[in-house]
Amino acid sequence: MAFAKPENALKRAEELINVGQKQDALQALHDIITSRRYRAWQKTHEKIMFKYVELCVEMRRGRFAKDGLIQYRIVCQQVNVTSLEEVIKHFMHLSTEKAEQARSQAQALEEALDVDDLEADKRPEDLMLSYVSGEKGKDRSDRELVTPWFKFLWETYRTVLEILRNNSKLEALYAMTAHRAFQFCKQYKRTTEFRRLCEIIRNHLANLNKYRDQRDRPDLSAPESLQLYLDTRLEQLKIATELGLWQEAFRSVEDIHGLMCMVKKTPKPSLMVVYYAKLTEIFRISASHLYHAYAWFKLFSLQKSFNKNLSQKDLQLIASSVVLAALSVPPYDHTRGSSHLELENEKERNLRMANLIGFNLDLKLNSGELLSRSNLLSELVSKGVLSCATQEVKDLYHVLEHEFLPLDLVSKIQPLLTKISNLSGKLSSAPSVPEVQLSKYVPALEKLATLRLLQQVSQVYQTLKIDNLSQMIPFFEFSVVEKISVDAVKHNFLSMKVDHMKGVVLFGNSGLQSGGFKDHLNILAESLNKVRAKVCPPVNKASKLGEMLPSLADLVDKEHKRLLARKSIIEHRKEEQEHLLLEMERNAEIKRKKQQQIAEEEEKKRLATEIEKRRNQMILDDIRDKEIEQAKALLQDVGKRNKKMRKSILEGENVTKQTIMEMALSEQLRERQEMEKKLQKLAKTMDYLERAKREEAAPLIEAAFQRRLVEEKVLHEREQQLEVELSRQRHDGDLREKNRMARMLENKITFQERVVHLRQVEYDRHRAEREDQIQQMLQARRQEREALRKKIFFVRNEEEKQRKLHEEEEARKREEAERQRKLDEERRAKLDEIAEKQRQRERELEEKERQRREALLGRATDGSPRLTETPVGSRLLEPGVAAPAAAAAAPAAAAPAAAGTAGKYVPRFRRDRTEGSGQAPSPEPDRWGRQDDQTSQPSSDRWRSDDRNSSFGGGGSRSTWSSARIPPRGGSGR
């Protein structure tokens, strides 16, 4: 349905509401809100939205309300965001008001709200009850009346938070909505909804940090925004502690800490006081005594530093709480004897808690332990916290920590604990701190006193009767004392045994497992060695030492190498083990994630199937209930009119719903036929009466009409005569007025002509000015168009010139590249040709060398005795035989060098030989026409022939025998 104006849609909706068609009215308003045609904001849009949200609330259409608010936010986000705020406030007000009305109508609120999850469907027991029972009880009626409205109110809060989550202009409204949702969860004990609400707000903040480039994103660095977000999370923390959701409270603490780390700004002390106060409660509930004590210490520091109105009494109570909380920490380390993984987890946990507890204050994180009882007690003494506590707490501290009274410890502690348990009260000058109750520390202090007594008794006695020990510890039964001692022995705080057969307790090192006897065999061996050395002293110590000294260095070296090898093996095995463990953990994690994903998918499928089944079952149940109600209504209606049917039902005849329906329909049909007959008879009677009345009234009407004609004729004549007289009088008066006004006619004409002339002159002047102005404007526009055309022509010419220059440059570059490529190809072809010729020449040289070697080998085998007996001088003259051949090969070898000087390709060994020839005289060529490169080699290497002794490719084929038989020129032989 299309409307010309939004007002028409509003009027149409009101008309539909007046006739009871609210669904059509809601749809019409939804169409006008979501239409792209009316995106420009008007005041009418706000009226439409008010009516729209009223209909949505009245009909409980949360989805329609959400869609409409999102579209309205798009319309007025940049124009009038205050209108969106007013609409949302009105929406929440209506939802809250409807929920309160439903609650006031219900008599039993606890039964009406006995639902675990407001977003879930009906429970199975409700469905079973609806199947079994035909009538619904009062509790079910209340639940059907109240629960839907509370569901709708919860959906309203979620919708508003979703709409306002990334709007910087409505941060205050977002915070107010979150606070109202928290109060809703607190008032009606909705723990499930509170967890969901916390998760929603947490996801909103995460998305806010993830998508930082959004246009209307709130700026967390602004003080106002940061204060709103902190107030929201502190309210979340308060509600979580009041509802007893301690895990959610701890997550709220982590949210506050993450927010502070994110913006890197120190919050106000008033907020931090509430933060630490709630943190003390969380750690107390979780039995984390050490963290609880540190939280109290930070709370004391804040109150003492920033609370100027803090009284001395309140300061004593807070300081006493800090000292007692620190004393309540167990005096032994729980991580003793733990595995490496457990120690790493504990260290990470301590670091995390240290950040949570003191993220805006300085902590001594570089000490041996991050958080420990001894460090905390030393800080309490050094910072003056102990001096601020009450006298009873000071005495208790000195007795437990500094005095040694194994027999009188309990007698001194008991009266102090009695006095401390009576010290409690609210803090008048610190309202944000919870009520201080020192009695809650008494059980932990009694346990600490028991441990101190056992520790001091173990230093005095070795054996003690159980009865005497029970009398010395009046706080607990001996079974409890035994459990406490087992935990202390486990953590190496005590060393004791309980012998129930003898009824005694044994203290000290009473077994082989104690610390003093762990290495008793080593001690015994050392003692025996000393005795043997004194009884049988060693003989010839000096000689043995002299024998060991030469090989001692080798032994030490071997042992050192062995230890290094062993160390490397161990490290390698450790690395392999770590890699294996990491791989196993990675595979286990992947497998766990896959299984978790599969389980989640199966769970989603199962939930979807169950929800679908429940929905179908609910529809069938509603249809069956409606049919039963209709049948009962028909039964009552028919029973009232038909006594026979009522009698048959009362006598217990088998009457089904179908039978009741048929009987009711037949009865209705019979009644309708009887009613039609009665109506026909009544119509006939009325027709006779009406005809008789008209026949009697006709002559009377005619007589009255004639009398009325005579009367009206007389009246007309009288009025006509009166009108003639009045006309004559008016005419005479008008003539007299004309004669009186005729003498002023000339003056009137003169004045009229003067006024017309002046106005004509003014009109002509304005017209001329207007034409001149128009001509000037036209001239200016012509000049502007001419200048613009010239500018465009100049720019186009310049662009064309630049384009042509660029094309010419590109063509020149392409031609240059093509020319360079051709030159490179020609140079490469020439180099390949020269290399091919060089390889051909080398192959020929190798072939000649092979032939000469074969000839030489054949000659050597014939005259080998003669060669062996030849003197050194004759061997030195032997290479001269091949001098002519070498001289003949010299020009061929020098040709590449000369070619290199002319710009042609020269092999590297040729270049080296040419460069070397300028510095030193080249050696004489051997009989194969090759220069010998082995002159620089030492005499010990002349029997070897490897690739390092050759200068070019032919050297690799030279054999060991030839290099051994032909000594280098200038060598000294053997």
Secondary structure, DSSP 8 states (H G I E B T S, - for coil): ---SSHHHHHHHHHHHHHTT-HHHHHHHHHHHHH-GGG-S--HHHHHHHHHHHHHHHHHT-HHHHHHHHHHHHHHHTTT-HHHHHHHHHHHHHHHHHHHHHHHHH-S-HHHHT--S-TTS---HHHHHHHHH-SS--HHHHHHHHHHHHHHHHHHHHHHHHHHSTT-GGGHHHHHHHHHHHHHHHHHTT-HHHHHHHHHHHHHHHHHHHH-TT-TT---TTSHHHHHHHHHHHHHHHHHHHHHT-HHHHHHHHHHHHHHHHHHT----HHHHHHHHHHHHHHHHHTT-HHHHHHHHHHHHHHHHHH-TT--HHHHHHHHHHHHHHHHTS-SS-TTTT--HHHHHHHHHHHHHHHHHHSTTS---TTSSSSS-HHHHHHHHHHTTHHHHS-HHHHHHHHHHHT---TTTHHHHHHHHHHHHHT-EE--SS-TTS--EEGGGGHHHHHHHHHHHHHHHHHHH-SEEEHHHHHHH--SS-HHHHHHHHHHHHHTTS--EEEETTTTEEEESS-STTSGGGTTHHHHHHHHHHHHHHHHS--S-HHHHHHHHHHHHHHHHHHHHHHHHHHHHHHHHHHHHHHHHHHHHHHHHHHHHHHHHHHHHHHHHHHHHHHHHHHHHHHHHHHHHHHHHHHHHHHHHHHHHH-HHHHHHHHTT----HHHHHHHHHHHHHHHHHHHHHHHHHHHHHHHHHHHHHHHHHHHHHHHHHHHHHHHHHHHHHHHHHHHHHHHHHHHHHHHHHHHHHGGGHHHHHHHHHHHHHHHHHHHHHHHHHHHHHHHHHHHHHHHHHHHHHHHHHHHHHHHHHHHHHHHHHHHHHHHHHHHHHHHHHHHHHHHHHHHHHHHHHHHHHHHHHHHHHHHHHHHHHHSHHHHHTS-HHHHHHGGGGGHHHHHHHHHHHHHHHHHHHTTS---HHHHHHHHHHTTS----B-TTS-B--GGGS-GGGTT---GGG-SSGGGGG--HHHHHHS--TT----
